[in-house]
Amino acid sequence: MNPTKQCQQRQQALAPLSRRSSQVKPWDMLIIGGGITGAGIAREAARRGLDVLLVEQKDFAWGTSSRSSKMVHGGLRYIASGDYKTTLLSVRERERMLSEANGLVNEMHYVMPHYKGKFPPPWIFNTLLRVYDGLAGKRYSKYFKKDAFLSLNPNIKQEKFLGASQFSDAVTDDSRLVMRVLNEATHDGAHAINYLKAESLITNEQGLVIGATLIDTASDSKDNSHIYDVHAKVVVSATGAWADTLRMQASTQTEQSFHKQIRPSRGSHLVISQERLPIEQAYTFLHPVDKRAIFVFPWENRTVLGTTDLDHPTLDDSEVGITNEEVDYLLAATNNLFNTVSLSRDDIISSWAGVRPLISEGGDGKRVSPSKEKRDHSVWLDNNLVTVSGGKLTTFRLIALDVLGKCQEVLELDKSVIQNQTINGDQVFSNTAPTNPKFKTLPKPLQQRLQGFYGLQLDDLLELAHEDDLAYVTDSNTIWAEIRFATRCEQVIHLDDLLLRRTRLGLILPHGAMTPMISDKLRQICQQELGWNEQKWQQEVQRYEHLWQRYYHLPAA
């Protein structure tokens, strides 16, 4: 069974770097960073006919874009601060994604319980919700009186309970969102390669950035065949919380005088079973200690508790994990609201932690708390290096358009190419009905999910599927065909790529999905599709289990 044009192994993706001299024919755009921001830029640039190369030093979505709170939201809290523009733009993008990527981005109800003497009182919160609905052009919100709500939500604290307000936002699988947008970009001609690190920038005699030296960190080669000097008309750094690193290289300032703009903020989450805390909608409430907003929400047949918001130490290239203080913080908040449940560390299936790239408003001595920093994005131009950081998952398309506008100052192209914001109907996601006959044999919810997750690639996925691959992996929403497709077509290098990002089995199944029944079939698929022998499989298992235990389960008590 031969891979189609949209089903490429990583070696095929590397081929253009080996056979073309990018100095003779430079790329139009080199994008450094394979999260949602970089993917969005690649999508918008490629659809406008630009010759685009995107590289990621780790795995696609390895950083913040696989570790978010999974929420595609409009930013309700911005209304309270008077920032209607940010909320309006976010709400419009949320509605766009619900329409274009149904099955990947899905509506989720949120409820805010109200208690006597506690902020916010119902009348204030429901006033905000009416404005929020007005910006969306739809009526989502409603108010539940005390008895009606408690009859459906018996586990929450009842003392001094007044009622609850309901509103709507959306939820997604953030890592799969990145892969879907990248697929749209590659369909329009972009090239995307993971585990290709931008080691240093290339500059000309005038000090202008004209490319980057890339190192293939997945290569076992001992010579220089894994090093590529790639030239481009414009280089875009979409590295999120790591953005200051390349900006410092491009700047004419010394390291001592360079003013860092990025304030890394860690957000951590806990995953527990639905049996321990069964919920059908998200709950948002204020932590009893510091009054920060906390969410408890259903995701992938599990219940998620999140998030924290703490300044993170200086970043390096290693993983980020939850701390014991954060575990206690999230359990305390959840047990305070759901006071009949009594969750403990023994109930935790997994955890994840990510670092948000906040744009700092002031110096170290004048900083507000991370929760009060704005979530706006910023774009800088330093000697032909365009850097973007900050912003929200919801507005990745708008961020990409702002970046293209800044690139216009460097690229010698007709301005109308970049400024045209209605190209190809302005849709981010292409939607065509799958033709493979296996599709009609699937349950309707699975059909919707697969169409949202894979879009134009769904026929390829079904074509590759073996007879028993259409079964679910235990009680997850994932089918085995997705694992086979990822190993064949989505540049899987390590086992954690497969279990933590291409699928989320490592987050929702006990022991990171490394139970005998599951791991036996995983091994079989990896050996068939990736060519791993037994020694390679055991190396990957050992690597994955160490990583999962340290960063995706619980820290030592």
NUFIBA-947129 format. One line per field, with one value per residue (C-alpha): x, y, z; residue number from 1; residue in one letter; chain. Coordinates in pm, 1 decimal, decimal comma, m for minus. Example, Ala and Ser with C-alpha at 12.3 -4.5 7.8 and 13.67 -1.06 7.14 Angstrom:
BEGIN
east [1230,0:1367,0]
north [m450,0:m106,0]
up [780,0:714,0]
vexvex [1:2]
torlum [A:S]
torro [A:A]
END
This chain:
BEGIN
east [0,0:179,6:150,5:m34,7:95,1:m51,3:93,0:467,9:733,1:976,6:1256,7:1041,5:981,6:1359,4:1425,6:1382,9:1654,9:1901,7:1835,6:1797,9:2040,4:1838,4:2115,8:2061,4:1684,0:1594,0:1261,2:1013,3:957,3:1130,4:908,8:1079,2:828,8:576,2:298,8:m39,7:108,5:368,0:113,6:m131,4:133,9:231,5:m135,3:m193,6:140,5:113,0:m241,5:m109,3:145,2:455,4:731,2:721,0:939,4:835,8:1072,7:1028,0:1318,5:1117,2:789,2:499,5:296,1:556,5:551,0:253,3:28,8:m16,9:m36,0:m306,9:m641,1:m794,1:m1038,2:m1132,7:m1290,7:m1384,6:m1231,8:m1525,9:m1301,1:m1187,8:m1537,3:m1504,5:m1184,1:m1348,2:m1153,2:m1447,8:m1233,8:m1032,2:m1349,3:m1529,4:m1245,6:m1206,1:m1577,7:m1588,8:m1294,4:m1456,1:m1773,4:m1569,0:m1389,2:m1710,9:m1850,6:m1542,9:m1389,3:m1685,5:m1569,1:m1232,5:m1367,5:m1691,7:m1929,5:m1908,7:m2144,5:m1988,9:m2161,0:m2068,6:m2220,7:m2318,6:m2301,4:m2437,4:m2174,4:m1930,1:m1814,4:m1948,6:m2315,0:m2561,2:m2677,8:m2323,5:m2223,2:m2540,8:m2501,3:m2158,7:m2310,2:m2569,8:m2291,1:m2093,3:m2389,0:m2444,0:m2090,1:m2146,6:m2485,5:m2638,1:m2817,2:m2615,8:m2662,5:m2929,8:m2979,2:m3065,0:m3245,2:m3120,3:m3342,3:m3336,9:m2956,5:m2894,9:m3122,9:m2885,5:m2561,7:m2586,0:m2210,2:m2152,9:m2148,6:m2504,5:m2450,2:m2548,9:m2596,2:m2809,3:m2816,2:m2591,1:m2527,5:m2461,6:m2278,0:m2101,0:m1750,7:m1567,8:m1320,6:m1064,5:m768,1:m499,9:m231,3:m464,8:m565,0:m199,9:m174,6:m495,3:m377,1:m33,2:m201,7:m396,3:m66,0:115,6:m181,1:m116,3:254,9:424,1:691,5:684,9:956,1:989,9:1307,4:1491,9:1649,0:1738,4:2085,3:2175,8:2068,0:2249,3:2314,7:2459,1:2727,6:2472,7:2367,8:2028,3:1888,5:1876,4:1830,6:1921,4:2148,7:1929,8:2036,8:1845,7:1828,2:1663,7:1958,8:2222,3:2464,9:2816,6:2904,4:2756,9:2477,0:2229,9:2317,4:2143,2:2211,1:1870,1:1827,7:1497,3:1368,7:1212,9:1261,8:974,0:1029,6:706,3:869,9:630,4:782,6:1128,5:1098,6:1357,9:1638,4:1638,4:1547,6:1862,7:2068,2:1915,6:1943,1:2235,4:2217,4:2442,1:2297,1:2322,9:2128,4:1869,2:1522,5:1341,3:972,4:851,4:727,1:693,0:393,2:326,2:m22,1:m76,7:m366,3:m479,0:m672,7:m906,4:m1165,9:m1525,3:m1639,1:m1478,6:m1620,0:m1892,8:m1973,7:m2131,5:m2035,3:m1748,7:m1755,1:m1579,3:m1535,7:m1294,2:m1029,2:m1113,1:m757,6:m643,6:m974,3:m824,4:m1057,9:m1046,0:m1201,9:m1323,4:m1433,6:m1499,5:m1242,8:m1180,8:m1408,5:m1218,4:m1245,1:m975,4:m888,4:m702,5:m528,9:m255,6:m83,1:268,2:587,2:812,9:1192,7:1419,3:1328,5:1550,5:1471,1:1357,6:1005,8:787,5:597,9:350,4:473,0:335,9:210,2:8,2:m136,5:m255,2:m385,8:m604,8:m733,2:m820,5:m1018,9:m1209,5:m1287,9:m1410,9:m1678,1:m1749,8:m1744,8:m1899,7:m1629,0:m1303,5:m1050,8:m695,2:m365,2:m469,7:m746,7:m507,9:m451,6:m205,0:m104,4:30,9:200,9:275,4:435,1:237,2:428,8:292,0:406,4:533,1:387,3:665,5:996,4:1053,7:982,6:655,0:496,1:134,9:44,1:62,7:m318,6:m352,8:m111,1:m281,5:m312,3:m251,7:10,8:299,0:499,6:852,7:1088,5:1461,7:1700,8:1465,9:1373,9:1000,4:913,7:565,0:466,7:173,6:m189,7:m458,0:m520,2:m854,1:m707,0:m424,2:m557,2:m562,5:m211,1:m94,4:m241,7:m63,7:264,2:214,7:156,1:488,9:660,8:546,6:808,7:1075,3:932,4:954,4:604,2:287,9:125,4:m212,4:m82,1:m21,2:m303,6:m575,8:m765,5:m1046,1:m838,1:m997,5:m1316,0:m1110,0:m1165,1:m884,9:m1023,6:m1108,2:m1406,4:m1472,7:m1679,5:m1469,7:m1526,9:m1382,8:m1668,6:m1536,2:m1651,0:m2022,5:m1973,0:m1860,4:m2088,7:m2204,1:m2009,0:m1690,6:m1754,6:m1783,6:m1471,6:m1256,6:m1372,6:m1279,5:m944,5:m820,2:m1009,2:m850,0:m647,1:m942,1:m955,6:m582,4:m641,6:m924,4:m728,7:m438,4:m662,6:m644,9:m963,7:m940,5:m810,4:m1158,0:m1210,4:m1173,8:m867,8:m1040,6:m1275,4:m1108,1:m1246,0:m938,1:m943,6:m641,3:m650,4:m542,6:m230,7:m143,5:m199,3:13,0:306,9:289,7:207,0:271,1:648,9:643,0:1000,4:948,5:681,7:585,2:508,6:250,5:98,8:113,1:50,4:m73,9:m310,9:m374,1:m374,8:m80,0:m286,8:m616,9:m520,8:m364,0:15,6:45,6:m123,5:162,9:m54,3:13,6:m305,3:m245,0:134,1:138,3:m64,7:125,4:447,5:302,5:195,1:524,5:720,8:505,1:492,1:814,1:1035,8:1131,0:1297,3:1258,3:1564,1:1436,5:1090,7:1235,3:1451,8:1149,9:940,3:1211,6:1249,4:874,0:804,5:1079,9:944,8:581,5:653,2:853,1:653,2:305,4:209,7:290,1:605,4:749,9:546,6]
north [0,0:315,9:642,9:915,3:1267,7:1364,3:1060,8:1115,0:958,0:1202,6:1101,8:1216,5:1547,4:1598,0:1530,1:1891,3:2008,4:1758,5:1808,3:2185,7:2464,6:2710,2:2967,5:2962,4:2944,9:3061,1:2972,7:3256,5:3190,4:2981,4:2934,9:2819,6:2665,8:2385,6:2486,8:2633,7:2977,4:2841,7:2606,0:2892,3:3109,4:2821,8:2771,0:3135,6:3176,9:2856,7:2928,6:3259,4:3074,7:3131,4:2868,5:2776,2:2558,6:2503,4:2336,2:2231,5:2144,4:1882,2:1727,4:1917,8:2077,9:1959,4:2287,7:2493,5:2371,1:2021,9:2137,1:2403,9:2383,2:2259,7:2551,3:2752,7:3046,4:3404,2:3554,5:3633,5:3797,6:4061,5:4213,3:4287,8:4483,0:4672,7:4500,8:4438,7:4421,4:4119,9:3941,4:4020,6:3890,3:3579,6:3501,7:3533,9:3296,4:3052,3:3050,6:3004,9:2701,5:2546,5:2573,5:2469,2:2206,1:2036,3:1714,8:1869,4:2188,7:2123,2:2337,0:2287,7:2425,4:2598,7:2667,5:2917,5:2825,0:3124,9:3138,3:3395,6:3656,7:3527,2:3699,3:3719,4:3765,5:3629,0:3968,6:4085,3:3760,4:3733,2:4092,1:3993,8:3685,1:3891,1:4104,9:3787,8:3637,2:3965,4:3956,7:3601,2:3687,8:3384,1:3323,1:3064,7:3167,5:3069,7:3078,4:2776,2:2824,1:2643,1:2333,5:2271,9:2283,8:2073,7:1797,8:1754,2:1832,2:1663,5:1655,2:2028,7:2218,7:2315,5:2548,3:2907,8:2799,1:3044,9:2906,8:2874,0:3060,0:2866,6:2986,8:2823,9:2814,3:2530,7:2251,8:2081,9:1847,6:2113,9:1882,3:1740,8:2098,0:2170,8:1858,8:1945,8:2300,5:2171,2:1925,3:2210,2:2395,7:2099,1:2035,7:2384,6:2312,8:2393,6:2163,3:2080,9:1882,3:1796,0:1734,1:1992,9:2248,5:2602,5:2605,6:2957,8:3233,6:3312,3:3681,0:3874,2:4141,8:4404,5:4198,0:4107,7:3761,4:3555,0:3202,0:2953,4:2655,5:2353,7:2033,8:1708,6:1596,9:1266,3:1163,2:911,3:1046,3:1127,5:1348,1:1679,6:1522,4:1608,9:1980,6:2215,3:2580,9:2703,2:3046,6:3231,8:3572,8:3608,6:3407,9:3388,9:3284,0:3136,7:2973,1:3099,0:3107,7:3057,6:3360,8:3579,3:3333,3:3390,5:3759,9:3805,9:3651,9:3890,3:4198,8:4439,2:4478,7:4292,2:4012,9:4237,2:4524,7:4312,9:4363,8:4032,3:4056,3:3705,8:3612,2:3231,3:3124,0:2760,6:2613,5:2260,4:2013,4:1685,2:1404,5:1179,1:919,8:1019,7:756,4:954,3:1287,1:1240,2:1566,9:1652,3:2019,6:2238,9:2414,4:2745,3:2886,2:3085,7:2915,8:2962,9:3080,4:3321,0:3376,5:3265,0:3104,9:2723,8:2487,9:2131,0:1991,8:1670,0:1574,1:1247,5:1048,3:1180,9:1477,0:1745,9:1986,6:2305,1:2534,5:2696,4:3018,5:3059,9:3227,1:2959,4:2953,1:3019,2:2785,8:2526,0:2244,6:1995,5:1886,1:2073,4:1897,6:1972,3:2038,9:1897,1:2242,2:2261,1:1913,1:2015,4:2348,9:2188,1:1910,9:2161,6:2381,3:2088,4:1929,2:2264,8:2282,0:1909,3:1852,4:1503,2:1355,8:1381,2:1341,6:1241,5:1176,8:812,6:924,7:1095,6:916,3:1167,6:1531,8:1778,1:2115,8:2377,1:2720,3:3013,5:3294,8:3604,9:3945,9:4119,7:4461,2:4579,3:4514,6:4245,0:4479,9:4611,5:4293,8:4204,9:3841,4:3614,8:3581,8:3958,4:3986,6:4045,1:3751,3:3970,0:3872,0:4088,6:4089,2:4229,9:4287,2:4271,8:4284,1:4079,1:3833,1:3845,6:3723,2:3653,4:3546,3:3560,7:3539,8:3276,0:2939,2:3070,8:3353,5:3168,1:3271,3:3641,2:3613,9:3457,0:3743,6:3999,2:3813,0:3813,5:4187,3:4233,1:3999,2:4231,9:4479,4:4223,7:4025,8:4178,6:4074,2:4240,6:4371,1:4241,6:3882,7:3925,6:4164,8:3959,6:3819,8:3657,7:3418,7:3079,7:3174,5:3254,7:2906,4:2755,4:2401,4:2221,3:1990,8:1716,5:1403,6:1084,7:827,4:514,8:264,8:187,4:532,2:448,5:146,4:369,4:511,7:869,2:1024,6:856,1:974,5:1332,7:1305,3:1156,0:1414,7:1692,3:1541,1:1439,1:1634,5:1574,3:1282,5:1071,9:856,1:783,4:679,5:444,0:300,2:208,9:54,9:m320,5:m515,1:m488,1:m128,3:27,6:m83,7:160,3:143,8:25,7:300,2:588,3:772,8:669,6:382,2:171,8:303,5:643,5:487,7:311,4:628,5:839,3:597,5:578,7:937,3:1185,3:1182,0:983,6:954,3:850,8:666,1:983,8:1151,3:880,0:850,6:1210,8:1417,0:1222,7:1046,7:1130,7:772,6:846,2:1109,3:924,3:559,1:416,0:383,8:600,9:328,7:87,6:m203,1:m544,1:m562,0:m220,1:m221,9:m554,8:m412,5:m83,0:m277,1:m469,1:m151,4:28,4:m268,2:m291,3:79,7:221,1:m83,4:m94,2:m418,4:m555,7:m370,2:m36,9:m99,9:m170,0:143,9:354,6:199,0:268,2:625,9:686,1:534,8:745,2:1061,9:983,5:898,1:1215,7:1473,6:1335,3:1155,7:1293,5:1433,3:1245,3:1317,4]
up [0,0:m115,7:72,8:m115,9:m171,0:165,4:344,7:370,7:589,2:748,1:510,2:219,6:395,2:429,5:61,0:m62,4:177,5:34,7:m334,7:m366,1:m296,2:m93,3:m142,0:m518,8:m481,5:m131,6:23,7:38,9:408,4:674,5:980,6:1300,8:1540,9:1490,2:1728,9:1639,2:1561,6:1319,4:1163,0:1114,9:948,4:717,2:627,6:535,7:353,9:147,4:34,4:m105,7:m318,5:m105,7:m96,7:272,9:495,5:859,4:1105,6:1467,4:1696,7:1887,1:1775,0:1622,4:1904,9:2157,7:2348,9:2456,5:2174,3:2317,8:2679,8:2679,1:2858,1:2527,6:2526,6:2220,3:2396,6:2330,8:2642,2:2866,0:3123,7:2873,3:2877,1:3247,1:3175,6:2888,5:2608,9:2377,5:2063,6:2182,2:2289,3:1963,4:1746,6:1961,9:1958,1:1579,7:1542,3:1784,1:1576,5:1258,5:1399,3:1529,5:1177,9:976,5:1205,3:1367,2:1533,1:1616,6:1774,8:1961,9:2161,7:2538,0:2803,6:3103,5:3436,0:3706,2:4045,1:4259,8:4640,6:4884,0:4967,2:4705,6:4386,4:4123,3:4211,5:3952,7:3824,9:3738,7:3574,0:3368,5:3249,4:3114,1:2950,5:2766,1:2618,4:2537,5:2351,3:2170,7:2033,1:1908,0:1758,3:1934,3:2262,7:2454,6:2817,0:3066,6:3442,9:3658,5:3987,0:4295,7:4306,9:3930,7:3919,9:4231,3:4104,0:3807,9:3995,3:4336,9:4401,6:4437,9:4765,8:4861,5:5157,3:5063,6:4698,3:4498,0:4143,4:3839,6:3514,1:3195,3:2884,8:2590,4:2449,4:2273,9:2343,6:2117,7:2104,6:2068,5:1931,6:1666,0:1579,0:1498,3:1280,9:1095,0:1018,8:913,3:678,9:519,7:472,4:317,4:89,4:m50,4:m100,2:231,9:373,6:746,5:925,6:1294,6:1496,3:1286,0:1519,0:1417,1:1572,9:1459,0:1223,8:899,1:833,3:540,0:542,5:644,6:946,7:800,0:869,3:548,7:681,5:950,7:1011,1:1085,2:1261,2:1221,5:1585,3:1488,2:1270,6:1377,3:1117,2:1237,2:937,6:823,7:620,2:897,9:895,2:650,1:575,7:464,8:307,4:294,1:191,1:535,7:855,5:1103,7:1463,1:1604,2:1904,0:2169,6:2517,0:2360,8:2129,7:2303,7:2220,0:1842,6:1879,6:2084,9:1801,2:1547,5:1767,8:1751,2:2130,1:2369,1:2578,0:2884,6:2724,7:2540,9:2691,8:2716,2:2631,3:2716,1:3061,3:3077,1:3283,8:3373,9:3363,6:3496,3:3479,5:3635,4:3465,1:3664,1:3566,7:3497,1:3745,9:4028,8:3912,1:3649,0:3470,0:3136,1:3117,1:3231,8:3568,7:3620,6:3970,1:4183,7:4394,8:4764,2:4844,0:4570,5:4381,8:4048,5:3794,2:3795,8:3540,4:3578,5:3243,2:3048,6:2783,7:2599,1:2836,1:3136,5:3375,2:3374,4:3657,3:3567,4:3554,4:3758,3:3650,9:3789,7:3676,7:3533,5:3577,3:3281,3:2995,6:2833,8:2590,8:2855,0:2948,0:3195,0:3473,6:3750,0:4105,5:4430,3:4527,2:4206,0:4262,5:4608,2:4475,9:4208,7:4435,0:4708,9:4469,7:4319,6:4657,0:4785,8:4513,5:4480,1:4853,9:4844,6:4618,0:4819,9:4539,2:4630,8:4454,8:4413,1:4173,0:3930,4:3598,5:3457,6:3448,9:3199,2:3232,4:2969,0:2952,4:2814,6:2643,3:2814,2:2690,5:3003,3:3082,7:3312,4:3481,0:3737,5:4026,5:3882,7:3755,8:3806,7:3871,0:3562,4:3562,3:3513,2:3219,6:2885,8:2644,7:2336,9:2082,8:1963,1:1639,3:1613,4:1318,4:1397,4:1100,0:878,3:1155,3:1218,7:1569,4:1702,9:2051,7:2290,2:2192,1:2227,1:2066,4:1940,4:1734,0:1558,2:1214,6:1303,9:1448,3:1121,1:918,7:1139,0:1085,0:706,6:723,7:900,9:650,9:374,2:497,1:401,0:108,6:m237,7:m338,0:m455,4:m137,0:m250,3:m216,4:155,6:235,9:67,9:367,5:167,2:m42,6:m119,8:59,0:371,8:516,4:722,5:703,1:378,1:402,4:149,2:203,3:234,0:m40,9:124,8:185,4:535,9:645,2:626,1:853,2:1142,5:1414,9:1349,4:1641,9:1518,8:1162,3:1286,9:1500,7:1223,9:970,4:1213,2:1309,9:964,0:697,8:358,8:497,4:613,5:300,0:342,4:702,9:610,1:318,8:547,8:815,8:868,8:932,1:1311,4:1317,6:1324,9:1686,9:1975,5:2199,1:2520,0:2648,8:2463,9:2160,8:1959,0:1710,9:1619,2:1261,7:1393,9:1545,2:1221,1:1020,5:1257,2:1241,9:862,1:771,1:1054,3:1112,3:1437,2:1566,2:1927,4:2122,3:2309,9:1974,0:1918,8:2267,8:2391,6:2074,8:1767,9:2007,8:2375,6:2501,2:2730,4:2911,6:2947,6:3002,3:3319,6:3325,6:3016,1:2804,7:2875,3:2989,8:2826,6:2618,4:2461,7:2439,4:2252,1:1966,8:1977,1:1934,7:1641,6:1460,1:1528,7:1398,3:1084,5:1001,0:1149,3:1103,8:1471,2:1577,8:1928,7:2056,9:1921,6:2068,9:2414,3:2394,8:2308,3:2585,7:2842,0:2720,6:2720,1:3062,0:3220,9:3057,2:3143,4:3507,1:3561,2:3365,1:3292,2:3610,8:3957,2:4115,4:4408,6:4721,8]
vexvex [1:2:3:4:5:6:7:8:9:10:11:12:13:14:15:16:17:18:19:20:21:22:23:24:25:26:27:28:29:30:31:32:33:34:35:36:37:38:39:40:41:42:43:44:45:46:47:48:49:50:51:52:53:54:55:56:57:58:59:60:61:62:63:64:65:66:67:68:69:70:71:72:73:74:75:76:77:78:79:80:81:82:83:84:85:86:87:88:89:90:91:92:93:94:95:96:97:98:99:100:101:102:103:104:105:106:107:108:109:110:111:112:113:114:115:116:117:118:119:120:121:122:123:124:125:126:127:128:129:130:131:132:133:134:135:136:137:138:139:140:141:142:143:144:145:146:147:148:149:150:151:152:153:154:155:156:157:158:159:160:161:162:163:164:165:166:167:168:169:170:171:172:173:174:175:176:177:178:179:180:181:182:183:184:185:186:187:188:189:190:191:192:193:194:195:196:197:198:199:200:201:202:203:204:205:206:207:208:209:210:211:212:213:214:215:216:217:218:219:220:221:222:223:224:225:226:227:228:229:230:231:232:233:234:235:236:237:238:239:240:241:242:243:244:245:246:247:248:249:250:251:252:253:254:255:256:257:258:259:260:261:262:263:264:265:266:267:268:269:270:271:272:273:274:275:276:277:278:279:280:281:282:283:284:285:286:287:288:289:290:291:292:293:294:295:296:297:298:299:300:301:302:303:304:305:306:307:308:309:310:311:312:313:314:315:316:317:318:319:320:321:322:323:324:325:326:327:328:329:330:331:332:333:334:335:336:337:338:339:340:341:342:343:344:345:346:347:348:349:350:351:352:353:354:355:356:357:358:359:360:361:362:363:364:365:366:367:368:369:370:371:372:373:374:375:376:377:378:379:380:381:382:383:384:385:386:387:388:389:390:391:392:393:394:395:396:397:398:399:400:401:402:403:404:405:406:407:408:409:410:411:412:413:414:415:416:417:418:419:420:421:422:423:424:425:426:427:428:429:430:431:432:433:434:435:436:437:438:439:440:441:442:443:444:445:446:447:448:449:450:451:452:453:454:455:456:457:458:459:460:461:462:463:464:465:466:467:468:469:470:471:472:473:474:475:476:477:478:479:480:481:482:483:484:485:486:487:488:489:490:491:492:493:494:495:496:497:498:499:500:501:502:503:504:505:506:507:508:509:510:511:512:513:514:515:516:517:518:519:520:521:522:523:524:525:526:527:528:529:530:531:532:533:534:535:536:537:538:539:540:541:542:543:544:545:546:547:548:549:550:551:552:553:554:555:556:557]
torlum [M:N:P:T:K:Q:C:Q:Q:R:Q:Q:A:L:A:P:L:S:R:R:S:S:Q:V:K:P:W:D:M:L:I:I:G:G:G:I:T:G:A:G:I:A:R:E:A:A:R:R:G:L:D:V:L:L:V:E:Q:K:D:F:A:W:G:T:S:S:R:S:S:K:M:V:H:G:G:L:R:Y:I:A:S:G:D:Y:K:T:T:L:L:S:V:R:E:R:E:R:M:L:S:E:A:N:G:L:V:N:E:M:H:Y:V:M:P:H:Y:K:G:K:F:P:P:P:W:I:F:N:T:L:L:R:V:Y:D:G:L:A:G:K:R:Y:S:K:Y:F:K:K:D:A:F:L:S:L:N:P:N:I:K:Q:E:K:F:L:G:A:S:Q:F:S:D:A:V:T:D:D:S:R:L:V:M:R:V:L:N:E:A:T:H:D:G:A:H:A:I:N:Y:L:K:A:E:S:L:I:T:N:E:Q:G:L:V:I:G:A:T:L:I:D:T:A:S:D:S:K:D:N:S:H:I:Y:D:V:H:A:K:V:V:V:S:A:T:G:A:W:A:D:T:L:R:M:Q:A:S:T:Q:T:E:Q:S:F:H:K:Q:I:R:P:S:R:G:S:H:L:V:I:S:Q:E:R:L:P:I:E:Q:A:Y:T:F:L:H:P:V:D:K:R:A:I:F:V:F:P:W:E:N:R:T:V:L:G:T:T:D:L:D:H:P:T:L:D:D:S:E:V:G:I:T:N:E:E:V:D:Y:L:L:A:A:T:N:N:L:F:N:T:V:S:L:S:R:D:D:I:I:S:S:W:A:G:V:R:P:L:I:S:E:G:G:D:G:K:R:V:S:P:S:K:E:K:R:D:H:S:V:W:L:D:N:N:L:V:T:V:S:G:G:K:L:T:T:F:R:L:I:A:L:D:V:L:G:K:C:Q:E:V:L:E:L:D:K:S:V:I:Q:N:Q:T:I:N:G:D:Q:V:F:S:N:T:A:P:T:N:P:K:F:K:T:L:P:K:P:L:Q:Q:R:L:Q:G:F:Y:G:L:Q:L:D:D:L:L:E:L:A:H:E:D:D:L:A:Y:V:T:D:S:N:T:I:W:A:E:I:R:F:A:T:R:C:E:Q:V:I:H:L:D:D:L:L:L:R:R:T:R:L:G:L:I:L:P:H:G:A:M:T:P:M:I:S:D:K:L:R:Q:I:C:Q:Q:E:L:G:W:N:E:Q:K:W:Q:Q:E:V:Q:R:Y:E:H:L:W:Q:R:Y:Y:H:L:P:A:A]
torro [A:A:A:A:A:A:A:A:A:A:A:A:A:A:A:A:A:A:A:A:A:A:A:A:A:A:A:A:A:A:A:A:A:A:A:A:A:A:A:A:A:A:A:A:A:A:A:A:A:A:A:A:A:A:A:A:A:A:A:A:A:A:A:A:A:A:A:A:A:A:A:A:A:A:A:A:A:A:A:A:A:A:A:A:A:A:A:A:A:A:A:A:A:A:A:A:A:A:A:A:A:A:A:A:A:A:A:A:A:A:A:A:A:A:A:A:A:A:A:A:A:A:A:A:A:A:A:A:A:A:A:A:A:A:A:A:A:A:A:A:A:A:A:A:A:A:A:A:A:A:A:A:A:A:A:A:A:A:A:A:A:A:A:A:A:A:A:A:A:A:A:A:A:A:A:A:A:A:A:A:A:A:A:A:A:A:A:A:A:A:A:A:A:A:A:A:A:A:A:A:A:A:A:A:A:A:A:A:A:A:A:A:A:A:A:A:A:A:A:A:A:A:A:A:A:A:A:A:A:A:A:A:A:A:A:A:A:A:A:A:A:A:A:A:A:A:A:A:A:A:A:A:A:A:A:A:A:A:A:A:A:A:A:A:A:A:A:A:A:A:A:A:A:A:A:A:A:A:A:A:A:A:A:A:A:A:A:A:A:A:A:A:A:A:A:A:A:A:A:A:A:A:A:A:A:A:A:A:A:A:A:A:A:A:A:A:A:A:A:A:A:A:A:A:A:A:A:A:A:A:A:A:A:A:A:A:A:A:A:A:A:A:A:A:A:A:A:A:A:A:A:A:A:A:A:A:A:A:A:A:A:A:A:A:A:A:A:A:A:A:A:A:A:A:A:A:A:A:A:A:A:A:A:A:A:A:A:A:A:A:A:A:A:A:A:A:A:A:A:A:A:A:A:A:A:A:A:A:A:A:A:A:A:A:A:A:A:A:A:A:A:A:A:A:A:A:A:A:A:A:A:A:A:A:A:A:A:A:A:A:A:A:A:A:A:A:A:A:A:A:A:A:A:A:A:A:A:A:A:A:A:A:A:A:A:A:A:A:A:A:A:A:A:A:A:A:A:A:A:A:A:A:A:A:A:A:A:A:A:A:A:A:A:A:A:A:A:A:A:A:A:A:A:A:A:A:A:A:A:A:A:A:A:A:A:A:A:A:A:A:A:A:A:A:A:A:A:A:A:A:A:A:A:A:A:A:A:A:A:A:A:A:A:A:A:A:A:A:A:A:A:A:A:A:A:A:A]
END
